[in-house]
């Protein structure tokens, strides 16, 4: 009886939490009628926000993949002095509020010689679309690193050793053995990183600003329209973000979730 009571108490809390989250999402989606929702989704402003969000999140995710693979492989395979400190520093963006990371980016690219040099070379990050990409990258790279590091740690290095005894260079051994075996982790990390990138708000707001039809991603569109009292447009942006999150989680679970990253 006590065992059943413990089980039912846990199940009750699970159902209660599920109902709370479902009600929260349902209230957003059903707040306006379907015709009004569709009309606002196809409005020029929301369409611009969708295109910009997709473009910037895809580019920033690709950047995260390119950087995360060699860096996470180094952390998983090599031992060196200061590794614990480097791990801590690389994980910091996951623990920091995104708006703090955005402030750091604004100071780097807006007040230092590095920012001035890049601006003179034609690469401006403050209040521009490249700033959106940089903000998404800075906030999400730690997550991609963590997933890929766990993936590489779960792959036996003996595969590479055997490949090298058969004549492969270390790079060829990595490409032919470890990288294919890390496919699930790479896909899962990319999907989650892309989803977080498309929904990034704090860091984007600090570095790229909130200018309509210029740096207006979906979260920025939600913020601007809520600030100006355009609730229907804000709900349209929120609905698209909810759909993207749902599809992302579905794809992630199709790959087995965290349990089958490798």
C-alpha positions as CSV (number, residue, x, y, z in Angstrom):
1,X,0.0,0.0,0.0
2,X,2.8,2.4,0.9
3,X,4.6,1.5,-2.3
4,X,1.5,2.3,-4.4
5,X,1.0,5.5,-2.4
6,X,4.5,6.7,-3.3
7,X,3.9,5.8,-7.0
8,X,0.6,7.6,-7.2
9,X,2.0,10.7,-5.5
10,X,4.8,10.9,-8.1
11,X,2.3,10.3,-11.0
12,X,0.0,13.0,-9.6
13,X,2.8,15.6,-9.5
14,X,3.8,14.6,-13.0
15,X,0.3,15.0,-14.3
16,X,-0.1,18.3,-12.4
17,X,3.1,19.7,-14.0
18,X,2.1,18.5,-17.4
19,X,-1.3,20.1,-17.1
20,X,0.3,23.4,-16.0
21,X,2.7,23.5,-19.0
22,X,0.0,22.4,-21.4
23,X,-2.4,25.1,-20.1
24,X,0.3,27.8,-20.4
25,X,0.9,26.9,-24.1
26,X,-2.8,26.4,-24.9
27,X,-3.6,29.9,-23.5
28,X,-1.2,31.5,-25.8
29,X,-2.3,29.7,-28.9
30,X,-6.0,30.0,-28.3
31,X,-6.0,33.6,-27.1
32,X,-7.0,34.9,-30.5
33,X,-9.2,33.3,-33.2
34,X,-7.5,31.2,-35.9
35,X,-8.3,33.7,-38.7
36,X,-6.7,36.6,-36.8
37,X,-3.7,34.4,-35.9
38,X,-3.1,33.4,-39.5
39,X,-3.5,37.0,-40.6
40,X,-0.9,38.2,-38.2
41,X,1.5,35.3,-39.0
42,X,1.5,36.3,-42.7
43,X,1.9,40.0,-42.0
44,X,5.1,41.6,-43.4
45,X,6.6,42.2,-40.0
46,X,6.2,38.6,-38.7
47,X,7.3,37.2,-42.1
48,X,10.5,39.3,-41.9
49,X,11.1,38.1,-38.3
50,X,10.7,34.5,-39.4
51,X,13.2,34.8,-42.3
52,X,15.7,36.7,-40.2
53,X,15.4,34.2,-37.3
54,X,15.9,31.2,-39.7
55,X,18.9,32.8,-41.5
56,X,20.8,33.9,-38.4
57,X,20.1,30.7,-36.3
58,X,21.2,28.4,-39.2
59,X,24.5,30.4,-39.6
60,X,25.2,30.5,-35.9
61,X,24.5,26.8,-35.5
62,X,26.8,26.0,-38.4
63,X,29.5,28.1,-36.6
64,X,28.9,26.3,-33.4
65,X,29.3,22.9,-35.1
66,X,32.6,24.0,-36.8
67,X,34.1,25.2,-33.5
68,X,32.6,22.6,-31.2
69,X,33.9,19.5,-33.0
70,X,37.7,20.2,-32.7
71,X,37.4,21.9,-29.3
72,X,35.2,19.2,-27.7
73,X,37.4,16.5,-29.2
74,X,40.4,18.1,-27.5
75,X,38.7,18.2,-24.2
76,X,37.5,14.6,-24.5
77,X,40.8,13.0,-25.7
78,X,43.7,15.1,-24.4
79,X,45.0,15.7,-20.9
80,X,46.9,18.9,-20.2
81,X,47.5,21.4,-17.4
82,X,44.7,23.8,-16.8
83,X,42.1,21.6,-18.4
84,X,39.6,22.0,-15.5
85,X,39.9,25.8,-15.7
86,X,39.4,25.8,-19.4
87,X,36.3,23.5,-19.0
88,X,34.9,25.9,-16.5
89,X,35.5,29.0,-18.7
90,X,33.9,27.3,-21.7
91,X,30.9,26.2,-19.7
92,X,30.3,29.8,-18.3
93,X,28.0,31.0,-21.1
94,X,25.5,28.2,-20.1
95,X,25.4,29.5,-16.5
96,X,25.4,33.2,-17.3
97,X,22.2,35.0,-18.0
98,X,22.2,35.7,-21.8
99,X,21.8,39.4,-21.2
100,X,25.2,39.4,-19.3
101,X,26.9,37.7,-22.3
102,X,25.2,40.3,-24.5
103,X,26.7,43.1,-22.4
104,X,30.1,41.6,-22.7
105,X,29.8,41.4,-26.5
106,X,28.6,45.0,-26.7
107,X,31.6,46.1,-24.7
108,X,34.0,44.1,-26.9
109,X,32.7,45.1,-30.2
110,X,31.5,48.6,-29.2
111,X,34.2,50.1,-27.0
112,X,37.5,48.2,-27.6
113,X,40.2,48.4,-30.3
114,X,39.1,45.0,-31.6
115,X,35.6,46.3,-32.3
116,X,37.0,49.4,-34.0
117,X,39.4,47.4,-36.1
118,X,36.6,45.0,-37.3
119,X,34.2,48.0,-38.0
120,X,36.9,49.7,-40.1
121,X,37.3,46.4,-42.0
122,X,33.6,46.5,-42.7
123,X,32.5,43.9,-40.1
124,X,30.1,45.7,-37.7
125,X,28.4,43.8,-35.0
126,X,26.6,46.5,-33.0
127,X,23.0,47.0,-34.1
128,X,23.4,44.8,-37.2
129,X,22.4,41.3,-38.4
130,X,26.0,40.0,-37.9
131,X,25.5,41.0,-34.3
132,X,22.5,38.7,-34.0
133,X,24.6,35.8,-35.3
134,X,27.5,36.6,-32.9
135,X,25.1,36.8,-29.9
136,X,23.4,33.5,-30.8
137,X,26.8,31.9,-31.2
138,X,28.3,33.2,-28.0
139,X,25.3,32.0,-25.9
140,X,24.9,28.6,-27.5
141,X,28.5,27.4,-28.2
142,X,28.8,26.0,-24.6
143,X,25.8,23.8,-25.0
144,X,27.1,22.4,-28.3
145,X,30.5,21.8,-26.7
146,X,29.0,20.0,-23.7
147,X,26.9,17.7,-25.9
148,X,29.8,16.9,-28.3
149,X,32.3,16.4,-25.5
150,X,30.0,13.8,-23.9
151,X,29.6,12.2,-27.2
152,X,33.3,11.9,-27.9
153,X,33.9,10.6,-24.3
154,X,31.5,7.8,-25.0
155,X,33.3,6.6,-28.1
156,X,36.1,4.2,-27.4
157,X,39.5,5.7,-28.7
158,X,40.6,2.2,-29.6
159,X,38.8,2.6,-32.9
160,X,41.1,5.4,-33.9
161,X,44.2,3.5,-32.6
162,X,43.3,0.5,-34.8
163,X,42.7,2.8,-37.8
164,X,46.2,4.3,-37.3
165,X,47.8,0.9,-37.2
166,X,46.2,0.2,-40.6
167,X,48.0,3.3,-42.1
168,X,45.6,6.2,-41.3
169,X,46.9,9.5,-40.1
170,X,45.3,10.8,-36.8
171,X,43.1,13.1,-38.8
172,X,42.0,10.3,-41.2
173,X,41.3,8.0,-38.3
174,X,39.1,10.7,-36.7
175,X,37.2,11.3,-39.9
176,X,36.7,7.6,-40.7
177,X,35.9,6.3,-37.2
178,X,35.0,8.7,-34.5
179,X,33.2,11.4,-36.5
180,X,30.7,8.9,-38.1
181,X,30.1,7.3,-34.6
182,X,29.3,10.8,-33.2
183,X,26.5,11.4,-35.8
184,X,23.6,11.1,-33.3
185,X,25.2,13.5,-30.8
186,X,26.0,16.0,-33.6
187,X,22.5,15.9,-34.9
188,X,21.0,16.2,-31.4
189,X,23.3,19.0,-30.5
190,X,22.6,20.9,-33.7
191,X,18.9,20.6,-33.3
192,X,18.9,21.9,-29.7
193,X,21.5,24.6,-30.5
194,X,19.4,25.8,-33.5
195,X,16.3,25.9,-31.4
196,X,17.9,27.9,-28.7
197,X,19.5,30.2,-31.3
198,X,16.2,31.0,-32.9
199,X,14.7,31.8,-29.5
200,X,17.6,33.9,-28.2
201,X,16.5,37.3,-26.8
202,X,18.7,38.8,-24.1
203,X,22.1,38.7,-25.8
204,X,20.6,39.7,-29.2
205,X,18.8,42.7,-27.6
206,X,22.0,43.9,-26.0
207,X,24.3,43.6,-29.0
208,X,22.0,44.0,-32.1
209,X,19.3,46.1,-30.6
210,X,15.6,46.0,-31.3
211,X,14.9,47.7,-34.6
212,X,11.8,46.8,-36.6
213,X,12.4,45.3,-40.0
214,X,16.2,45.4,-39.4
215,X,17.3,43.3,-36.4
216,X,13.8,42.0,-35.6
217,X,14.0,38.3,-34.9
218,X,10.9,36.4,-33.6
219,X,11.7,37.1,-29.9
220,X,12.4,40.7,-30.6
221,X,9.1,40.9,-32.6
222,X,7.3,39.5,-29.5
223,X,9.0,42.1,-27.3
224,X,8.4,45.1,-29.5
225,X,4.8,44.3,-30.1
226,X,4.1,43.6,-26.5
227,X,5.7,46.9,-25.6
228,X,3.6,48.8,-28.2
229,X,0.3,47.0,-27.2
230,X,0.1,44.9,-30.4
231,X,-0.9,41.8,-28.6
232,X,-2.1,39.8,-31.7
233,X,1.3,40.2,-33.4
234,X,3.1,39.3,-30.2
235,X,1.0,36.1,-29.9
236,X,1.7,35.3,-33.6
237,X,5.5,35.4,-32.9
238,X,5.0,33.4,-29.7
239,X,3.0,30.8,-31.5
240,X,5.7,30.3,-34.1
241,X,8.3,29.9,-31.4
242,X,6.1,27.3,-29.7
243,X,5.8,25.3,-32.9
244,X,9.5,25.4,-33.5
245,X,10.2,24.3,-30.0
246,X,7.7,21.4,-30.3
247,X,9.1,20.2,-33.6
248,X,12.7,20.5,-32.2
249,X,11.9,18.4,-29.2
250,X,10.2,15.8,-31.4
251,X,13.2,15.5,-33.7
252,X,15.5,15.3,-30.6
253,X,13.4,12.5,-29.2
254,X,13.5,10.7,-32.5
255,X,17.2,10.5,-32.1
256,X,16.8,8.9,-28.7
257,X,17.2,12.1,-26.6
258,X,20.1,12.4,-24.2
259,X,20.2,8.6,-23.7
260,X,21.4,8.0,-27.3
261,X,23.7,10.8,-28.1
262,X,26.3,8.3,-29.3
